[in-house]
Amino acid sequence: MTRGQLEDDLGHKFANPRLLARALTHRSWAHEHAGAARPIDNERLEFIGDSVLGLAIAEYLFHENPKMDEGRLTLMKHRLVSTATLASLSERLGVGKFLKLGRGEEKTGGRTKPAILADTFEAVLGAVFMDAGYEAVSGVIRKLFAEEFAKATPESSLDYKTLLQETLQARKLAAPQYELTRTEGMPHERTFHVRATWENGESAGVGSSRKSAEMMAACEALKMLELSDDE
């Protein structure tokens, strides 16, 4: 597979190939080549790609769902731009094969790490934007997200348990476990407390049913995982 094939799969031919090369350069590689006169990693492109992606997804959902309220649109957008979704799309494109990684990241499987794949995916979109503008990157996003758009609904996006399982699966981790820790109140007004655990993490949820408490625990877990990605 060549970068030309990657461009074909993206549906965009770069006028400035250096932008794509930079989008595929992880900071670990740039750190090992610190003698360069200016930053050469993909983090600045990732920054703009993240914003462009959010706008393009929001624009698509807005036009395709004219009667849907903000809350339901937000649920779908959250799922579509999640690390799990972006890492999956990045894998389909074979982005990992082209990454420039430092020796440490190479040894620890950086080419398959969901967080790195998702960040690189955003950097590639940022590169498309800088190369040809918003309309071009919007077209690329609509092409790459076609399957995701087709199956996105507020109901599926609200299923935090499924989303958490998909997120952990994308990180090559086992599914979370849920444990009912205690119940409170009278039989007709019970409050359920649940703990969700996964490799190196746990969260808690409270609800009027065990299912709703598990959903809240999964929601909190997703927030924690996103925060860890930003560190």
C-alpha positions in Angstrom: 0.0 0.0 0.0 1.3 3.4 -1.0 0.5 6.9 0.1 -1.1 7.3 -3.4 -3.5 4.5 -2.4 -4.2 6.4 0.9 -5.1 9.5 -1.1 -7.4 7.4 -3.3 -9.1 6.0 -0.3 -9.5 9.5 1.2 -10.8 10.8 -2.1 -8.3 13.7 -2.1 -5.1 14.2 -4.0 -2.8 16.5 -2.1 -1.5 19.6 -4.0 1.1 19.9 -1.1 2.2 16.3 -0.2 4.2 17.6 2.7 1.0 18.3 4.6 0.1 14.6 4.4 3.6 13.6 5.4 3.4 15.8 8.5 -0.1 14.5 9.4 1.5 11.1 9.6 4.4 12.1 11.8 3.9 11.4 15.5 5.5 13.5 18.2 7.7 10.6 19.3 9.4 10.6 15.9 9.7 14.4 15.9 11.3 14.3 19.4 14.0 11.9 18.2 14.7 14.3 15.3 14.7 17.5 17.4 17.4 19.1 15.3 14.7 20.2 12.8 14.4 24.0 12.5 10.6 23.9 13.3 8.1 21.5 14.7 7.4 18.6 12.4 4.9 16.5 14.2 1.2 16.3 13.5 -0.2 17.9 16.6 -1.1 21.3 15.1 -2.8 19.6 12.2 -4.7 17.4 14.7 -5.8 20.5 16.5 -7.4 22.0 13.4 -8.7 18.6 12.2 -10.6 18.1 15.4 -12.4 21.4 14.9 -13.1 20.8 11.2 -14.4 17.3 11.9 -16.7 18.6 14.6 -18.1 21.3 12.4 -18.6 18.9 9.4 -20.4 16.3 11.5 -22.6 18.9 13.1 -23.4 20.4 9.8 -24.4 17.0 8.3 -26.6 16.1 11.3 -28.2 19.5 11.3 -29.3 19.2 7.7 -30.2 15.6 7.7 -32.3 15.8 10.9 -34.3 19.1 10.6 -36.8 18.1 13.3 -34.4 16.8 15.9 -33.6 18.9 19.0 -30.1 19.9 20.1 -29.8 17.2 22.8 -30.4 14.3 20.4 -28.1 15.8 17.8 -25.4 16.1 20.4 -25.7 12.5 21.4 -25.1 11.4 17.8 -22.3 13.8 17.3 -20.6 12.5 20.5 -20.7 8.9 19.2 -19.5 9.8 15.7 -16.4 11.7 16.9 -15.5 9.3 19.7 -12.0 7.7 19.9 -13.5 4.3 19.1 -15.2 5.5 15.9 -12.1 7.5 14.7 -9.7 4.7 15.4 -11.9 2.3 13.5 -12.0 4.5 10.5 -8.3 5.1 10.7 -7.7 1.3 10.7 -9.9 0.9 7.6 -7.7 3.5 5.8 -4.6 1.6 6.9 -3.2 4.8 8.5 -1.0 2.9 10.9 1.1 1.6 8.1 2.3 5.1 7.2 2.9 6.5 10.6 6.3 7.8 11.5 6.9 6.7 15.1 9.7 7.0 17.6 11.5 3.8 18.6 9.6 3.6 22.0 6.2 3.9 20.4 7.2 1.4 17.7 8.2 -1.1 20.4 4.9 -0.7 22.3 2.6 -1.2 19.4 1.9 2.5 18.6 0.7 1.7 15.1 -2.4 0.0 16.6 -3.1 2.2 19.6 -6.6 3.6 19.3 -5.7 7.0 20.7 -2.8 7.5 18.2 -4.9 6.2 15.3 -7.7 8.6 16.2 -5.4 11.6 16.6 -3.7 10.8 13.3 -7.0 10.5 11.6 -7.9 14.0 12.8 -4.4 15.3 11.7 -5.0 13.9 8.2 -8.4 15.7 8.0 -6.6 18.9 9.1 -4.1 18.4 6.3 -6.9 18.1 3.8 -8.4 21.3 5.1 -5.1 23.2 4.9 -4.5 21.8 1.4 -7.8 22.5 -0.2 -10.3 24.1 2.2 -13.5 23.3 4.0 -15.5 22.0 1.1 -12.8 19.5 0.2 -12.5 18.1 3.8 -16.2 18.1 4.2 -16.5 15.8 1.1 -13.8 13.5 2.5 -15.6 13.3 5.8 -19.0 12.5 4.2 -17.3 9.7 2.2 -15.5 8.2 5.1 -18.4 8.4 7.5 -21.0 7.1 5.1 -21.6 3.9 7.0 -21.5 5.6 10.4 -24.0 8.2 9.3 -26.3 5.5 8.0 -26.5 3.7 11.4 -26.4 6.7 13.7 -29.5 7.3 15.8 -30.1 9.1 19.1 -31.2 5.8 20.6 -28.0 3.9 19.7 -25.9 6.9 20.8 -27.6 6.9 24.2 -26.5 3.3 24.8 -23.5 4.2 26.9 -22.9 0.6 27.8 -22.4 -0.4 24.1 -20.3 2.7 23.4 -18.1 1.9 26.4 -17.7 -1.7 25.3 -16.8 -0.5 21.7 -14.3 2.0 23.1 -12.6 -0.6 25.3 -12.6 -3.1 22.4 -10.9 -0.5 20.2 -8.2 -0.3 22.8 -7.8 -4.1 22.8 -9.2 -4.3 26.3 -11.8 -6.7 27.8 -15.4 -5.7 28.2 -16.3 -3.8 31.4 -17.9 -5.6 34.4 -20.8 -4.2 36.3 -21.5 -4.9 40.0 -24.5 -3.8 42.0 -22.9 -2.4 45.2 -26.0 -1.5 47.1 -29.7 -0.5 47.0 -31.5 2.1 49.1 -35.1 3.0 49.8 -38.5 1.3 49.9 -39.4 -1.3 47.3 -41.4 1.1 45.2 -38.7 3.9 45.4 -35.4 2.0 45.1 -32.1 3.7 44.3 -29.5 1.4 42.8 -25.7 1.9 43.0 -23.5 0.2 40.5 -19.8 0.0 39.9 -18.2 -0.5 36.5 -14.7 -1.8 36.3 -12.3 -2.3 33.4 -8.5 -2.7 33.1 -6.9 0.1 35.2 -10.1 1.9 35.9 -13.5 2.0 37.6 -16.5 4.3 37.8 -19.8 4.5 39.7 -23.4 5.1 38.7 -26.7 5.7 40.5 -30.2 5.2 39.1 -33.8 4.3 39.8 -33.2 0.9 38.2 -30.2 -1.3 37.9 -30.1 -0.7 34.1 -30.1 3.1 34.5 -27.4 2.9 37.1 -25.2 0.8 34.8 -25.8 3.4 32.0 -24.7 6.2 34.3 -21.6 4.2 35.3 -20.8 3.6 31.7 -21.3 7.3 30.9 -18.9 8.3 33.7 -16.4 5.7 32.4 -16.5 7.3 28.9 -15.8 10.7 30.4 -12.8 9.3 32.3 -11.4 7.6 29.2 -11.7 10.8 27.2 -9.9 12.8 29.9 -7.1 10.2 29.9 -6.8 10.6 26.1 -6.2 14.3 26.5 -3.4 14.0 29.0 
